[in-house]
Amino acid sequence: LARIIPGRASRTARNAARVGRAVVTQVDGPRWLSLEGPVRLATDPAAVAEGERRYAQRYREPRANPDRAVVEIAVERVLGQA
């Protein structure tokens, strides 16, 4: 499960709510990685708190945003190039 923590009104959140599938990609020079699968927009407090906790664990504490949502991608396919 890949999580992204945008604001509820962001384009990312709106697309996740209406499209049904998503791809997220990270690029580092010639290397890249894409994760693809069904997507859901979660706005319940428990899901948002879990998304923020995992973000803080990997990166840093996210800034406060009372209007945050969590885009959850159930990864079915991984593509990349080293």
MOPAC internal coordinates of N, CA, C and O (Angstrom, degrees):
PM7 1SCF
backbone

  N    0.0000 0     0.00 0     0.00 0    0    0    0
  C    1.4538 1     0.00 0     0.00 0    1    0    0
  C    1.5235 1   107.49 1     0.00 0    2    1    0
  O    1.2310 1   120.84 1   -59.12 1    3    2    1
  N    1.3225 1   116.00 1   120.88 1    3    2    1
  C    1.4697 1   121.29 1   176.40 1    5    3    2
  C    1.5302 1   107.18 1  -101.62 1    6    5    3
  O    1.2310 1   120.97 1   -44.55 1    7    6    5
  N    1.3319 1   115.76 1   135.45 1    7    6    5
  C    1.4645 1   120.38 1  -177.58 1    9    7    6
  C    1.5253 1   110.67 1  -120.37 1   10    9    7
  O    1.2310 1   121.26 1   -37.18 1   11   10    9
  N    1.3302 1   115.20 1   142.82 1   11   10    9
  C    1.4612 1   123.25 1   174.77 1   13   11   10
  C    1.5281 1   105.13 1  -130.03 1   14   13   11
  O    1.2310 1   119.92 1   -39.56 1   15   14   13
  N    1.3293 1   117.76 1   140.44 1   15   14   13
  C    1.4729 1   120.06 1  -174.52 1   17   15   14
  C    1.5386 1   111.62 1  -116.82 1   18   17   15
  O    1.2310 1   120.04 1  -105.86 1   19   18   17
  N    1.3298 1   117.52 1    74.14 1   19   18   17
  C    1.4707 1   120.25 1   178.13 1   21   19   18
  C    1.5265 1   111.53 1   -87.03 1   22   21   19
  O    1.2310 1   121.03 1    -4.14 1   23   22   21
  N    1.3131 1   115.63 1   175.86 1   23   22   21
  C    1.4585 1   120.72 1   169.95 1   25   23   22
  C    1.5182 1   109.49 1   -74.47 1   26   25   23
  O    1.2310 1   120.07 1   -26.96 1   27   26   25
  N    1.3149 1   117.48 1   153.04 1   27   26   25
  C    1.4765 1   121.59 1  -177.58 1   29   27   26
  C    1.5172 1   113.00 1   -61.12 1   30   29   27
  O    1.2310 1   120.16 1   148.64 1   31   30   29
  N    1.3226 1   117.30 1   -31.36 1   31   30   29
  C    1.4623 1   120.70 1  -177.09 1   33   31   30
  C    1.5260 1   113.01 1   -90.68 1   34   33   31
  O    1.2310 1   119.72 1   179.66 1   35   34   33
  N    1.3229 1   118.14 1    -0.34 1   35   34   33
  C    1.4708 1   120.82 1  -177.10 1   37   35   34
  C    1.5290 1   111.38 1   -69.01 1   38   37   35
  O    1.2310 1   120.75 1   -20.22 1   39   38   37
  N    1.2967 1   116.17 1   159.78 1   39   38   37
  C    1.4658 1   121.53 1   176.54 1   41   39   38
  C    1.5257 1   110.30 1   -60.89 1   42   41   39
  O    1.2310 1   120.34 1   140.60 1   43   42   41
  N    1.3264 1   116.96 1   -39.40 1   43   42   41
  C    1.4640 1   121.16 1   178.21 1   45   43   42
  C    1.5208 1   110.82 1   -57.06 1   46   45   43
  O    1.2310 1   120.16 1   131.85 1   47   46   45
  N    1.3192 1   117.30 1   -48.15 1   47   46   45
  C    1.4606 1   121.81 1  -179.65 1   49   47   46
  C    1.5286 1   111.18 1   -66.60 1   50   49   47
  O    1.2310 1   119.98 1   136.80 1   51   50   49
  N    1.3157 1   117.64 1   -43.20 1   51   50   49
  C    1.4685 1   120.57 1   179.65 1   53   51   50
  C    1.5247 1   111.21 1   -62.51 1   54   53   51
  O    1.2310 1   120.24 1   137.64 1   55   54   53
  N    1.3343 1   117.14 1   -42.36 1   55   54   53
  C    1.4659 1   120.08 1   178.48 1   57   55   54
  C    1.5218 1   111.46 1   -64.73 1   58   57   55
  O    1.2310 1   120.47 1   138.02 1   59   58   57
  N    1.3222 1   116.71 1   -41.98 1   59   58   57
  C    1.4723 1   120.19 1   179.57 1   61   59   58
  C    1.5217 1   110.85 1   -61.71 1   62   61   59
  O    1.2310 1   120.34 1   144.02 1   63   62   61
  N    1.3227 1   116.95 1   -35.98 1   63   62   61
  C    1.4595 1   121.06 1  -177.99 1   65   63   62
  C    1.5276 1   112.18 1   -71.99 1   66   65   63
  O    1.2310 1   119.69 1   154.19 1   67   66   65
  N    1.3197 1   118.20 1   -25.81 1   67   66   65
  C    1.4630 1   119.06 1  -174.13 1   69   67   66
  C    1.5219 1   115.12 1  -109.87 1   70   69   67
  O    1.2310 1   119.01 1   159.53 1   71   70   69
  N    1.3308 1   119.48 1   -20.47 1   71   70   69
  C    1.4599 1   121.15 1  -169.94 1   73   71   70
  C    1.5328 1   113.60 1   -89.08 1   74   73   71
  O    1.2310 1   119.47 1   133.27 1   75   74   73
  N    1.3141 1   118.62 1   -46.73 1   75   74   73
  C    1.4561 1   120.55 1   179.54 1   77   75   74
  C    1.5217 1   115.45 1    99.27 1   78   77   75
  O    1.2310 1   119.56 1   156.85 1   79   78   77
  N    1.3310 1   118.45 1   -23.15 1   79   78   77
  C    1.4682 1   122.86 1   176.22 1   81   79   78
  C    1.5282 1   107.69 1  -137.09 1   82   81   79
  O    1.2310 1   121.33 1   -25.09 1   83   82   81
  N    1.3409 1   115.06 1   154.91 1   83   82   81
  C    1.4621 1   119.01 1  -179.77 1   85   83   82
  C    1.5218 1   110.68 1  -151.27 1   86   85   83
  O    1.2310 1   121.55 1   -22.08 1   87   86   85
  N    1.3166 1   114.63 1   157.92 1   87   86   85
  C    1.4553 1   123.22 1   173.22 1   89   87   86
  C    1.5165 1   106.63 1  -131.40 1   90   89   87
  O    1.2310 1   120.55 1   -46.03 1   91   90   89
  N    1.3208 1   116.56 1   133.97 1   91   90   89
  C    1.4565 1   121.50 1   173.42 1   93   91   90
  C    1.5233 1   106.69 1  -121.00 1   94   93   91
  O    1.2310 1   120.83 1   -43.25 1   95   94   93
  N    1.3310 1   116.01 1   136.75 1   95   94   93
  C    1.4654 1   121.18 1  -175.65 1   97   95   94
  C    1.5155 1   110.21 1  -129.70 1   98   97   95
  O    1.2310 1   121.05 1   -38.15 1   99   98   97
  N    1.3267 1   115.60 1   141.85 1   99   98   97
  C    1.4532 1   122.22 1   172.89 1  101   99   98
  C    1.5213 1   107.46 1  -122.17 1  102  101   99
  O    1.2310 1   120.66 1   -46.34 1  103  102  101
  N    1.3264 1   116.35 1   133.66 1  103  102  101
  C    1.4630 1   122.27 1  -178.57 1  105  103  102
  C    1.5142 1   109.04 1  -120.36 1  106  105  103
  O    1.2310 1   120.75 1   -44.84 1  107  106  105
  N    1.3183 1   116.17 1   135.16 1  107  106  105
  C    1.4669 1   123.06 1   176.65 1  109  107  106
  C    1.5201 1   106.89 1  -136.94 1  110  109  107
  O    1.2310 1   121.12 1   -90.02 1  111  110  109
  N    1.3430 1   115.47 1    89.98 1  111  110  109
  C    1.4622 1   119.70 1  -176.17 1  113  111  110
  C    1.5197 1   109.43 1    62.74 1  114  113  111
  O    1.2310 1   119.94 1    52.57 1  115  114  113
  N    1.3414 1   117.73 1  -127.43 1  115  114  113
  C    1.4648 1   119.79 1  -179.68 1  117  115  114
  C    1.5325 1   113.15 1   -80.61 1  118  117  115
  O    1.2310 1   120.09 1   171.96 1  119  118  117
  N    1.3174 1   117.44 1    -8.04 1  119  118  117
  C    1.4660 1   121.07 1  -179.72 1  121  119  118
  C    1.5191 1   109.90 1   -92.36 1  122  121  119
  O    1.2310 1   120.86 1   -36.52 1  123  122  121
  N    1.3291 1   115.96 1   143.48 1  123  122  121
  C    1.4568 1   119.63 1   177.16 1  125  123  122
  C    1.5256 1   109.99 1  -151.63 1  126  125  123
  O    1.2310 1   121.08 1   -20.76 1  127  126  125
  N    1.3319 1   115.55 1   159.24 1  127  126  125
  C    1.4457 1   122.53 1   179.82 1  129  127  126
  C    1.5258 1   108.07 1  -145.41 1  130  129  127
  O    1.2310 1   120.34 1   -48.54 1  131  130  129
  N    1.3250 1   116.96 1   131.46 1  131  130  129
  C    1.4637 1   122.61 1   177.27 1  133  131  130
  C    1.5151 1   109.88 1  -123.29 1  134  133  131
  O    1.2310 1   120.73 1   -42.58 1  135  134  133
  N    1.3277 1   116.20 1   137.42 1  135  134  133
  C    1.4583 1   123.67 1   176.53 1  137  135  134
  C    1.5205 1   107.18 1  -118.50 1  138  137  135
  O    1.2310 1   120.49 1   -51.19 1  139  138  137
  N    1.3327 1   116.66 1   128.81 1  139  138  137
  C    1.4667 1   121.20 1  -174.24 1  141  139  138
  C    1.5210 1   110.62 1  -131.17 1  142  141  139
  O    1.2310 1   120.75 1   -35.78 1  143  142  141
  N    1.3395 1   116.16 1   144.22 1  143  142  141
  C    1.4515 1   120.10 1   175.41 1  145  143  142
  C    1.5143 1   112.42 1   169.13 1  146  145  143
  O    1.2310 1   120.78 1     4.24 1  147  146  145
  N    1.3260 1   116.11 1  -175.76 1  147  146  145
  C    1.4650 1   120.46 1   177.55 1  149  147  146
  C    1.5338 1   109.98 1   -63.43 1  150  149  147
  O    1.2310 1   121.37 1   -33.29 1  151  150  149
  N    1.3150 1   114.99 1   146.71 1  151  150  149
  C    1.4650 1   119.84 1  -175.91 1  153  151  150
  C    1.5187 1   109.94 1  -125.03 1  154  153  151
  O    1.2310 1   121.45 1   -30.66 1  155  154  153
  N    1.3312 1   114.83 1   149.34 1  155  154  153
  C    1.4680 1   120.10 1   173.21 1  157  155  154
  C    1.5168 1   108.07 1  -141.07 1  158  157  155
  O    1.2310 1   121.25 1   -34.37 1  159  158  157
  N    1.3177 1   115.21 1   145.63 1  159  158  157
  C    1.4602 1   121.81 1   176.15 1  161  159  158
  C    1.5155 1   107.89 1   -97.85 1  162  161  159
  O    1.2310 1   120.42 1   -60.96 1  163  162  161
  N    1.3260 1   116.81 1   119.04 1  163  162  161
  C    1.4674 1   122.19 1   179.22 1  165  163  162
  C    1.5279 1   108.82 1  -107.47 1  166  165  163
  O    1.2310 1   121.01 1   -49.90 1  167  166  165
  N    1.3223 1   115.67 1   130.10 1  167  166  165
  C    1.4672 1   120.40 1   178.92 1  169  167  166
  C    1.5207 1   112.23 1  -122.60 1  170  169  167
  O    1.2310 1   120.19 1   178.08 1  171  170  169
  N    1.3343 1   117.24 1    -1.92 1  171  170  169
  C    1.4613 1   118.67 1  -179.59 1  173  171  170
  C    1.5273 1   109.90 1   -69.80 1  174  173  171
  O    1.2310 1   119.69 1   -33.38 1  175  174  173
  N    1.3180 1   118.19 1   146.62 1  175  174  173
  C    1.4661 1   122.11 1  -174.13 1  177  175  174
  C    1.5317 1   114.57 1   -56.33 1  178  177  175
  O    1.2310 1   119.90 1   143.77 1  179  178  177
  N    1.3272 1   117.80 1   -36.23 1  179  178  177
  C    1.4724 1   120.16 1  -179.15 1  181  179  178
  C    1.5300 1   110.94 1   -66.78 1  182  181  179
  O    1.2310 1   119.95 1   136.85 1  183  182  181
  N    1.3236 1   117.69 1   -43.15 1  183  182  181
  C    1.4701 1   121.58 1   179.40 1  185  183  182
  C    1.5282 1   110.70 1   -66.55 1  186  185  183
  O    1.2310 1   120.40 1   138.49 1  187  186  185
  N    1.3310 1   116.83 1   -41.51 1  187  186  185
  C    1.4679 1   120.54 1   178.91 1  189  187  186
  C    1.5338 1   110.05 1   -64.20 1  190  189  187
  O    1.2310 1   120.26 1   136.19 1  191  190  189
  N    1.3170 1   117.11 1   -43.81 1  191  190  189
  C    1.4702 1   120.59 1   179.29 1  193  191  190
  C    1.5266 1   110.96 1   -61.85 1  194  193  191
  O    1.2310 1   120.14 1   139.83 1  195  194  193
  N    1.3339 1   117.35 1   -40.17 1  195  194  193
  C    1.4660 1   120.77 1   178.59 1  197  195  194
  C    1.5291 1   110.95 1   -66.74 1  198  197  195
  O    1.2310 1   120.22 1   139.46 1  199  198  197
  N    1.3236 1   117.19 1   -40.54 1  199  198  197
  C    1.4637 1   120.33 1   176.51 1  201  199  198
  C    1.5237 1   111.64 1   -62.41 1  202  201  199
  O    1.2310 1   120.35 1   136.86 1  203  202  201
  N    1.3206 1   116.93 1   -43.14 1  203  202  201
  C    1.4679 1   121.15 1   178.62 1  205  203  202
  C    1.5300 1   111.04 1   -66.11 1  206  205  203
  O    1.2310 1   120.45 1   139.48 1  207  206  205
  N    1.3296 1   116.74 1   -40.52 1  207  206  205
  C    1.4678 1   120.43 1   179.46 1  209  207  206
  C    1.5297 1   110.87 1   -61.95 1  210  209  207
  O    1.2310 1   120.56 1   134.78 1  211  210  209
  N    1.3094 1   116.53 1   -45.22 1  211  210  209
  C    1.4667 1   120.24 1  -179.31 1  213  211  210
  C    1.5283 1   111.46 1   -68.32 1  214  213  211
  O    1.2310 1   120.25 1   142.94 1  215  214  213
  N    1.3291 1   117.13 1   -37.06 1  215  214  213
  C    1.4570 1   120.90 1   176.52 1  217  215  214
  C    1.5329 1   109.73 1   -61.65 1  218  217  215
  O    1.2310 1   120.62 1   133.00 1  219  218  217
  N    1.3315 1   116.41 1   -47.00 1  219  218  217
  C    1.4703 1   121.30 1  -179.38 1  221  219  218
  C    1.5219 1   111.18 1   -63.15 1  222  221  219
  O    1.2310 1   120.34 1   142.82 1  223  222  221
  N    1.3131 1   116.96 1   -37.18 1  223  222  221
  C    1.4661 1   121.43 1  -179.89 1  225  223  222
  C    1.5291 1   110.85 1   -64.89 1  226  225  223
  O    1.2310 1   120.11 1   141.46 1  227  226  225
  N    1.3218 1   117.39 1   -38.54 1  227  226  225
  C    1.4664 1   120.59 1  -176.39 1  229  227  226
  C    1.5349 1   112.68 1   -88.97 1  230  229  227
  O    1.2310 1   120.01 1   141.48 1  231  230  229
  N    1.3229 1   117.58 1   -38.52 1  231  230  229
  C    1.4635 1   121.01 1  -174.03 1  233  231  230
  C    1.5286 1   111.50 1  -114.48 1  234  233  231
  O    1.2310 1   120.76 1    95.91 1  235  234  233
  N    1.3206 1   116.16 1   -84.09 1  235  234  233
  C    1.4666 1   123.04 1   179.99 1  237  235  234
  C    1.5265 1   107.46 1  -161.06 1  238  237  235
  O    1.2310 1   120.60 1   -11.79 1  239  238  237
  N    1.2980 1   116.47 1   168.21 1  239  238  237
  C    1.4660 1   121.02 1   178.73 1  241  239  238
  C    1.5285 1   108.73 1   -62.06 1  242  241  239
  O    1.2310 1   119.35 1   -56.77 1  243  242  241
  N    1.3432 1   118.84 1   123.23 1  243  242  241
  C    1.4712 1   118.92 1   179.39 1  245  243  242
  C    1.5249 1   110.70 1   -70.36 1  246  245  243
  O    1.2310 1   120.74 1   -29.86 1  247  246  245
  N    1.3101 1   116.19 1   150.14 1  247  246  245
  C    1.4683 1   119.06 1   178.08 1  249  247  246
  C    1.5280 1   109.01 1   -67.05 1  250  249  247
  O    1.2310 1   121.26 1   -25.79 1  251  250  249
  N    1.2967 1   115.20 1   154.21 1  251  250  249
  C    1.4648 1   120.96 1  -178.11 1  253  251  250
  C    1.5232 1   110.46 1   -61.36 1  254  253  251
  O    1.2310 1   120.66 1   -45.22 1  255  254  253
  N    1.3117 1   116.34 1   134.78 1  255  254  253
  C    1.4574 1   121.68 1   177.11 1  257  255  254
  C    1.5288 1   107.68 1  -152.40 1  258  257  255
  O    1.2310 1   119.90 1   -81.21 1  259  258  257
  N    1.3227 1   117.81 1    98.79 1  259  258  257
  C    1.4609 1   120.46 1  -178.46 1  261  259  258
  C    1.5243 1   112.95 1   -67.71 1  262  261  259
  O    1.2310 1   120.20 1   169.34 1  263  262  261
  N    1.3241 1   117.22 1   -10.66 1  263  262  261
  C    1.4616 1   121.98 1  -178.86 1  265  263  262
  C    1.5315 1   111.56 1  -106.16 1  266  265  263
  O    1.2310 1   120.37 1  -153.31 1  267  266  265
  N    1.3325 1   116.89 1    26.69 1  267  266  265
  C    1.4652 1   121.45 1  -175.91 1  269  267  266
  C    1.5287 1   111.64 1   -79.51 1  270  269  267
  O    1.2310 1   121.46 1   -28.66 1  271  270  269
  N    1.3269 1   114.82 1   151.34 1  271  270  269
  C    1.4669 1   123.24 1   172.77 1  273  271  270
  C    1.5256 1   107.12 1  -131.30 1  274  273  271
  O    1.2310 1   120.93 1    -4.40 1  275  274  273
  N    1.3186 1   115.82 1   175.60 1  275  274  273
  C    1.4597 1   120.70 1   175.93 1  277  275  274
  C    1.5172 1   107.94 1  -129.29 1  278  277  275
  O    1.2310 1   121.04 1   -55.32 1  279  278  277
  N    1.3322 1   115.61 1   124.68 1  279  278  277
  C    1.4520 1   121.61 1   172.79 1  281  279  278
  C    1.5222 1   105.98 1   -93.32 1  282  281  279
  O    1.2310 1   120.57 1   -59.01 1  283  282  281
  N    1.3316 1   116.51 1   120.99 1  283  282  281
  C    1.4604 1   121.60 1  -178.44 1  285  283  282
  C    1.5243 1   109.59 1  -113.26 1  286  285  283
  O    1.2310 1   120.93 1   -59.78 1  287  286  285
  N    1.3221 1   115.82 1   120.22 1  287  286  285
  C    1.4666 1   121.83 1   178.40 1  289  287  286
  C    1.5290 1   107.69 1  -106.91 1  290  289  287
  O    1.2310 1   120.62 1   -61.30 1  291  290  289
  N    1.3210 1   116.42 1   118.70 1  291  290  289
  C    1.4681 1   121.57 1   176.19 1  293  291  290
  C    1.5362 1   106.36 1   -83.34 1  294  293  291
  O    1.2310 1   120.75 1   -81.79 1  295  294  293
  N    1.3138 1   116.16 1    98.21 1  295  294  293
  C    1.4718 1   121.86 1  -170.37 1  297  295  294
  C    1.5237 1   110.94 1   -64.09 1  298  297  295
  O    1.2310 1   121.16 1   -58.85 1  299  298  297
  N    1.3396 1   115.38 1   121.15 1  299  298  297
  C    1.4585 1   123.02 1   175.36 1  301  299  298
  C    1.5273 1   111.43 1  -109.47 1  302  301  299
  O    1.2310 1   120.92 1   153.30 1  303  302  301
  N    1.3226 1   115.85 1   -26.70 1  303  302  301
  C    1.4646 1   119.32 1  -176.36 1  305  303  302
  C    1.5194 1   109.31 1  -140.13 1  306  305  303
  O    1.2310 1   121.13 1   -43.33 1  307  306  305
  N    1.3196 1   115.45 1   136.67 1  307  306  305
  C    1.4638 1   123.24 1   177.43 1  309  307  306
  C    1.5147 1   107.55 1  -120.75 1  310  309  307
  O    1.2310 1   120.67 1   -53.19 1  311  310  309
  N    1.3189 1   116.32 1   126.81 1  311  310  309
  C    1.4644 1   122.68 1   176.27 1  313  311  310
  C    1.5001 1   108.73 1  -124.38 1  314  313  311
  O    1.2310 1   119.96 1   -30.37 1  315  314  313
  N    1.3097 1   117.69 1   149.63 1  315  314  313
  C    1.4470 1   119.67 1   177.98 1  317  315  314
  C    1.5052 1   113.07 1  -176.33 1  318  317  315
  O    1.2310 1   121.59 1    -7.98 1  319  318  317
  N    1.3174 1   114.57 1   172.02 1  319  318  317
  C    1.4461 1   122.08 1   175.79 1  321  319  318
  C    1.5154 1   108.08 1  -144.37 1  322  321  319
  O    1.2310 1   121.02 1   -51.43 1  323  322  321
  N    1.3330 1   115.66 1   128.57 1  323  322  321
  C    1.4636 1   120.74 1  -179.91 1  325  323  322
  C    1.5090 1   110.99 1   -85.96 1  326  325  323
  O    1.2310 1   120.10 1   180.00 1  327  326  325

